[in-house]
Amino acid sequence: MDTDTGIDTGTGADAGRASNTDSLPGPGRRTGDGSAVRAPALLHKGFGLMQKLRPEHLTSFITPEADLFTVWHLGVPDVRADSWTLTVGGMVSRTLTLSAEDLAGLPQTEITAVHECAGSPLAPTVPQRRVGNVRWGGVRLSELLRLAGIEQGAAYVISTGVDHGVYDGAHHERYEKDLPLEKALDGSVLVALTVNGEPLPVRRGGPLRLVVPGYYGTNSTKWLDSLTVSDRRSGSAFTTKYYMDRPENGSGSPAPVWELAPNSCLVSPVDGNVRVGEPVEIRGWAWAHEPVTSVEVTTDGGRTWNPARVAARVQHGWQGFGFPWTPTSVGEYVLACRATTGSGATQPDTPRRNRIHQRVVFVDQPA
């Protein structure tokens, strides 16, 4: 099991088909009509991470935006909503160019969803516990694709942000990810303009970002300026080199880091608030790309497991769980939780990004 050790301070036609332009120099980046794009200045250069809260501090069903972790790979661009445009192109009947104001004038949807970082692609088996649960607001991607009209043979939607810079010793002209077309059309994916009812801050990917409920945060491209319908996956380093998991048995092809694996975290009790003979509630949150159907809790480091009560899932949000516990003796107790989904997927006790979360609490004498 992984013991919570704290906060990581951290580290139309062929033109719209496969996007594979990582080698283009900055001035060589092009829009769908072939015109050059000038990369925006950066407010912050290089990788960055902000994480204020440890898992035990995530006590609210909705995580305040100010408390939600923020990660960027390449930098934070200096951008403005009043001059922003989003292009929807590639294998579509008509290319769309929409301002942020245009998007705000389309039907809006709010979706509550877990937002979880997949962790570092340079150390993919190390759990990071960067997670929150927020309300995103915006336009369904499926509606934009309907307006554009999808051509036969399309299989993916590639999302591109305007952030640029150096990551892992190499320069990248943009951050680019892809989604299976089936996921892009399922009605849950948003081109988001708000978080928890407020306009997206620039540090959060504003004025526009993609939000992909049920997928790791790496797929929710920030500072979104283009969506390209394609018949193949993106050739970006962030889809071919990074965020590709190798099978645990070492054989077979790497798989994209897309769907959220089952995971959970303990919120309470906290050390110093537990006494012999006094009942407490072991509580926490559980989540996955599909509903979690059971959570088990242990108070003895995994020797025995007990079923907890699990709340029903609301949209794509995390699910609360609780287990009543009355400790019988003074000392250290190793608490842990384990989530399982309806399809039988569960958390491992081996080095994986969703490894079982455990915490040590000390039980005192009664006051």
C-alpha positions as CSV (number, residue, x, y, z in Angstrom):
1,M,0.0,0.0,0.0
2,D,1.0,3.6,-0.5
3,T,1.2,5.7,2.6
4,D,0.2,9.3,2.2
5,T,3.5,11.2,2.4
6,G,2.3,14.7,1.6
7,I,2.2,17.1,-1.2
8,D,4.4,16.7,-4.3
9,T,5.9,20.1,-5.2
10,G,7.0,18.5,-8.4
11,T,8.2,17.5,-10.0
12,G,-11.7,18.9,-44.8
13,A,-9.8,16.0,-46.3
14,D,-6.2,15.3,-45.8
15,A,-5.3,18.5,-44.1
16,G,-7.5,17.5,-41.2
17,R,-6.4,13.9,-40.8
18,A,-3.5,12.8,-38.7
19,S,-1.9,15.8,-37.0
20,N,1.9,15.1,-36.7
21,T,3.6,18.5,-36.6
22,D,5.7,18.3,-33.4
23,S,8.8,19.1,-35.4
24,L,7.5,22.4,-36.8
25,P,9.3,25.5,-35.5
26,G,7.3,28.1,-33.7
27,P,6.7,30.3,-36.8
28,G,5.8,27.2,-38.8
29,R,2.7,26.3,-36.8
30,R,-0.4,26.7,-39.1
31,T,-4.1,27.1,-38.8
32,G,-6.5,25.0,-40.9
33,D,-6.4,27.6,-43.8
34,G,-2.6,27.4,-43.8
35,S,-1.9,30.8,-42.2
36,A,0.9,31.1,-39.6
37,V,0.1,31.2,-35.9
38,R,2.1,33.3,-33.6
39,A,2.7,31.6,-30.3
40,P,1.5,33.6,-27.3
41,A,3.9,34.9,-24.7
42,L,4.2,32.9,-21.5
43,L,3.2,34.1,-18.0
44,H,5.1,31.1,-16.6
45,K,7.7,29.0,-18.5
46,G,8.1,25.3,-18.1
47,F,6.4,22.7,-15.9
48,G,4.4,23.9,-12.9
49,L,2.4,22.5,-10.1
50,M,0.2,24.0,-7.5
51,Q,-1.4,21.7,-4.9
52,K,-2.7,23.2,-1.7
53,L,-4.5,20.3,0.0
54,R,-3.7,16.8,1.1
55,P,-6.4,14.2,0.6
56,E,-7.7,14.4,4.2
57,H,-8.5,18.1,3.6
58,L,-10.9,17.3,0.7
59,T,-14.0,17.3,2.9
60,S,-16.4,19.0,0.5
61,F,-18.3,17.2,-2.2
62,I,-17.5,20.1,-4.5
63,T,-13.9,21.2,-4.3
64,P,-13.4,25.0,-4.2
65,E,-11.6,26.1,-7.4
66,A,-8.9,27.8,-5.3
67,D,-8.2,24.4,-3.6
68,L,-8.0,22.3,-6.7
69,F,-4.6,21.3,-7.9
70,T,-3.2,22.8,-11.1
71,V,-0.6,21.3,-13.4
72,W,0.9,22.5,-16.6
73,H,3.6,20.9,-18.7
74,L,4.9,23.6,-21.0
75,G,4.0,26.9,-19.4
76,V,1.0,29.3,-18.9
77,P,0.2,31.4,-22.0
78,D,-0.7,35.1,-21.8
79,V,-4.2,34.9,-23.3
80,R,-7.4,37.0,-23.4
81,A,-11.0,35.9,-23.7
82,D,-12.0,38.8,-25.9
83,S,-9.6,37.8,-28.7
84,W,-9.9,34.1,-28.4
85,T,-11.1,31.8,-31.2
86,L,-11.7,28.0,-31.4
87,T,-11.4,26.2,-34.7
88,V,-13.2,22.9,-35.3
89,G,-11.9,21.3,-38.5
90,G,-10.4,18.3,-40.1
91,M,-12.7,15.6,-41.3
92,V,-15.8,17.7,-41.1
93,S,-18.3,19.1,-43.6
94,R,-17.8,22.7,-42.6
95,T,-15.0,24.2,-40.5
96,L,-16.2,26.3,-37.6
97,T,-14.4,29.3,-36.1
98,L,-16.0,30.4,-32.9
99,S,-15.1,33.1,-30.4
100,A,-15.5,32.7,-26.7
101,E,-18.6,34.9,-27.0
102,D,-20.0,32.6,-29.7
103,L,-19.6,29.6,-27.5
104,A,-21.2,31.4,-24.5
105,G,-24.2,32.0,-26.7
106,L,-24.7,28.3,-27.4
107,P,-26.7,26.0,-25.1
108,Q,-24.8,25.5,-21.9
109,T,-24.4,22.4,-19.8
110,E,-23.0,21.8,-16.3
111,I,-21.4,18.5,-15.4
112,T,-20.0,17.5,-12.0
113,A,-16.9,15.4,-12.5
114,V,-13.8,14.1,-10.7
115,H,-10.7,15.8,-11.9
116,E,-7.7,13.6,-11.3
117,C,-4.1,14.0,-12.4
118,A,-2.5,10.9,-13.9
119,G,0.7,11.7,-12.3
120,S,4.1,12.2,-14.0
121,P,4.5,10.4,-17.3
122,L,8.1,10.0,-16.3
123,A,7.1,8.0,-13.2
124,P,3.7,6.6,-14.1
125,T,3.4,4.0,-11.3
126,V,3.9,6.6,-8.5
127,P,0.6,7.7,-7.0
128,Q,0.3,11.5,-6.7
129,R,-3.1,12.0,-5.0
130,R,-3.9,15.1,-7.1
131,V,-7.7,15.0,-7.3
132,G,-10.8,17.1,-6.8
133,N,-14.5,17.2,-7.7
134,V,-15.8,20.2,-9.5
135,R,-18.7,21.5,-11.6
136,W,-17.7,22.4,-15.2
137,G,-19.9,24.5,-17.4
138,G,-19.8,24.9,-21.2
139,V,-20.8,23.5,-24.6
140,R,-21.1,19.8,-25.3
141,L,-18.4,18.7,-27.7
142,S,-21.0,16.5,-29.4
143,E,-23.0,19.6,-30.3
144,L,-20.0,21.3,-31.9
145,L,-19.2,18.2,-33.9
146,R,-22.9,18.0,-35.0
147,L,-22.7,21.6,-36.2
148,A,-19.5,20.8,-38.1
149,G,-20.7,17.5,-39.6
150,I,-18.4,14.5,-39.2
151,E,-17.1,12.8,-42.4
152,Q,-17.2,9.1,-42.8
153,G,-14.1,7.3,-41.6
154,A,-13.4,9.6,-38.7
155,A,-12.2,7.9,-35.5
156,Y,-10.6,10.5,-33.2
157,V,-10.9,14.1,-32.1
158,I,-7.5,15.9,-31.6
159,S,-7.4,18.8,-29.2
160,T,-4.7,21.4,-29.2
161,G,-3.8,24.1,-26.8
162,V,-1.6,27.2,-27.3
163,D,0.8,26.4,-24.5
164,H,4.4,25.8,-25.7
165,G,7.8,25.2,-24.2
166,V,10.3,22.7,-22.9
167,Y,9.3,19.4,-21.2
168,D,11.6,16.5,-20.4
169,G,14.5,18.3,-22.2
170,A,12.7,18.8,-25.5
171,H,10.8,21.8,-27.0
172,H,7.2,21.3,-27.8
173,E,5.3,23.8,-30.0
174,R,2.0,22.9,-28.4
175,Y,0.2,20.5,-26.1
176,E,-1.9,18.1,-28.0
177,K,-4.1,15.1,-27.0
178,D,-6.7,12.9,-28.7
179,L,-10.0,11.2,-27.8
180,P,-11.8,8.3,-29.5
181,L,-14.7,9.7,-31.5
182,E,-17.1,7.5,-29.5
183,K,-16.1,9.3,-26.3
184,A,-16.2,12.7,-28.0
185,L,-19.8,12.1,-29.0
186,D,-21.1,10.6,-25.7
187,G,-22.5,13.9,-24.4
188,S,-20.3,14.2,-21.4
189,V,-17.3,16.0,-22.9
190,L,-17.4,19.8,-22.7
191,V,-15.6,22.7,-24.2
192,A,-15.7,24.4,-20.8
193,L,-15.9,28.1,-20.0
194,T,-16.6,27.9,-16.3
195,V,-15.6,26.0,-13.2
196,N,-17.9,26.0,-10.1
197,G,-20.0,28.7,-11.8
198,E,-17.2,31.1,-12.4
199,P,-15.2,31.9,-15.6
200,L,-12.2,29.8,-16.0
201,P,-9.0,31.5,-14.7
202,V,-6.1,31.5,-17.0
203,R,-4.1,29.2,-14.7
204,R,-7.0,26.7,-15.0
205,G,-6.9,26.7,-18.8
206,G,-9.1,29.7,-19.5
207,P,-10.7,31.1,-21.4
208,L,-11.5,27.7,-23.0
209,R,-10.5,24.2,-22.1
210,L,-11.6,20.7,-22.9
211,V,-13.1,18.7,-20.1
212,V,-13.3,14.9,-20.4
213,P,-15.3,13.4,-17.5
214,G,-14.2,9.8,-16.7
215,Y,-10.7,10.4,-18.2
216,Y,-7.5,11.6,-16.5
217,G,-6.9,15.3,-16.5
218,T,-4.1,15.0,-19.0
219,N,-6.7,14.6,-21.7
220,S,-8.6,17.8,-20.8
221,T,-6.5,20.2,-22.9
222,K,-6.2,23.7,-21.5
223,W,-6.1,26.9,-23.5
224,L,-8.0,25.1,-26.2
225,D,-7.7,26.7,-29.7
226,S,-8.4,23.9,-32.1
227,L,-10.3,20.6,-32.4
228,T,-9.4,18.4,-35.4
229,V,-11.5,15.4,-36.4
230,S,-9.1,12.7,-37.7
231,D,-9.0,9.1,-38.9
232,R,-6.0,8.3,-36.7
233,R,-4.4,9.3,-33.4
234,S,-2.3,12.4,-32.9
235,G,1.4,12.2,-33.5
236,S,2.1,14.5,-30.5
237,A,4.7,13.4,-28.0
238,F,2.0,13.7,-25.4
239,T,0.1,10.8,-27.1
240,T,3.0,8.7,-28.4
241,K,5.8,9.0,-25.9
242,Y,4.1,10.3,-22.7
243,Y,0.9,9.0,-21.1
244,M,1.2,5.5,-22.7
245,D,1.0,2.7,-20.1
246,R,2.9,-0.5,-20.7
247,P,1.1,-3.7,-19.6
248,E,1.9,-4.9,-16.1
249,N,3.1,-8.3,-17.5
250,G,5.6,-6.5,-19.8
251,S,4.1,-7.9,-23.0
252,G,1.8,-6.3,-25.5
253,S,1.5,-2.7,-26.8
254,P,1.3,0.4,-24.6
255,A,-2.2,1.7,-24.0
256,P,-3.3,5.4,-23.8
257,V,-3.9,6.8,-20.4
258,W,-7.5,7.6,-20.9
259,E,-10.1,6.1,-18.5
260,L,-9.9,6.7,-14.7
261,A,-8.9,3.5,-12.9
262,P,-10.8,2.9,-9.7
263,N,-9.4,4.9,-6.8
264,S,-10.2,6.2,-3.4
265,C,-8.9,8.3,-0.6
266,L,-9.4,8.7,3.1
267,V,-10.7,12.0,4.5
268,S,-11.3,11.2,8.1
269,P,-10.5,10.5,10.9
270,V,-7.4,12.7,11.3
271,D,-4.7,11.9,13.8
272,G,-5.3,13.4,17.2
273,N,-9.1,13.1,17.0
274,V,-9.4,9.3,17.8
275,R,-9.8,7.9,21.3
276,V,-10.3,4.4,22.7
277,G,-14.0,3.4,23.0
278,E,-15.2,6.5,21.2
279,P,-17.0,5.8,17.9
280,V,-15.7,7.6,14.8
281,E,-16.6,7.4,11.1
282,I,-14.0,6.4,8.6
283,R,-14.9,8.5,5.6
284,G,-13.6,9.2,2.1
285,W,-14.2,9.5,-1.6
286,A,-14.1,6.9,-4.3
287,W,-14.2,7.3,-8.1
288,A,-13.6,5.7,-11.5
289,H,-14.6,6.1,-15.1
290,E,-17.7,4.0,-14.2
291,P,-19.7,3.9,-10.9
292,V,-18.0,2.4,-7.9
293,T,-20.2,-0.3,-6.5
294,S,-18.2,-1.2,-3.3
295,V,-15.6,0.2,-1.0
296,E,-13.8,-1.8,1.6
297,V,-12.0,-0.4,4.7
298,T,-9.3,-1.9,6.8
299,T,-8.1,-0.7,10.2
300,D,-5.3,-3.3,10.6
301,G,-3.1,-2.6,7.5
302,G,-5.0,-4.9,5.2
303,R,-5.2,-8.2,7.2
304,T,-9.0,-7.8,7.3
305,W,-11.4,-5.7,5.1
306,N,-14.9,-4.5,5.9
307,P,-17.6,-3.2,3.5
308,A,-18.4,0.5,3.8
309,R,-21.6,2.3,2.8
310,V,-21.2,3.9,-0.6
311,A,-23.3,6.8,-1.9
312,A,-24.7,6.7,-5.4
313,R,-22.8,8.5,-8.1
314,V,-24.0,12.0,-9.2
315,Q,-23.1,12.5,-12.9
316,H,-19.4,11.8,-13.1
317,G,-18.6,12.9,-9.5
318,W,-16.8,11.1,-6.8
319,Q,-18.8,9.0,-4.3
320,G,-18.7,9.3,-0.6
321,F,-18.2,6.3,1.6
322,G,-18.4,5.7,5.4
323,F,-17.5,2.9,7.9
324,P,-18.2,3.1,11.7
325,W,-15.3,2.3,13.9
326,T,-14.7,2.1,17.6
327,P,-11.0,1.5,18.4
328,T,-10.5,-0.8,21.5
329,S,-6.9,0.0,22.4
330,V,-4.3,2.7,22.3
331,G,-1.7,2.8,19.6
332,E,-1.0,3.2,15.9
333,Y,-3.6,1.9,13.4
334,V,-3.0,1.6,9.6
335,L,-6.2,2.6,7.9
336,A,-6.8,2.0,4.2
337,C,-9.6,1.9,1.6
338,R,-10.1,0.0,-1.6
339,A,-12.7,0.8,-4.4
340,T,-14.2,-1.7,-6.8
341,T,-16.4,-1.0,-9.9
342,G,-19.3,-2.9,-11.3
343,S,-17.1,-4.4,-13.9
344,G,-14.9,-5.9,-11.2
345,A,-11.9,-3.5,-11.5
346,T,-10.3,-2.8,-8.2
347,Q,-7.4,-0.9,-6.7
348,P,-4.1,-2.8,-6.6
349,D,-1.6,-3.1,-3.7
350,T,1.3,-2.8,-6.2
351,P,3.0,0.2,-7.7
352,R,0.4,1.8,-9.8
353,R,-1.1,5.3,-10.0
354,N,-4.2,4.1,-8.3
355,R,-2.5,2.1,-5.6
356,I,-4.5,1.6,-2.3
357,H,-4.3,4.7,-0.1
358,Q,-3.4,4.2,3.5
359,R,-2.9,6.4,6.5
360,V,-1.6,5.9,10.0
361,V,-3.6,7.3,12.9
362,F,-2.8,7.2,16.6
363,V,-5.5,6.3,19.0
364,D,-5.3,8.0,22.4
365,Q,-6.7,7.3,25.8
366,P,-10.2,8.8,26.5
367,A,-10.1,12.5,27.5
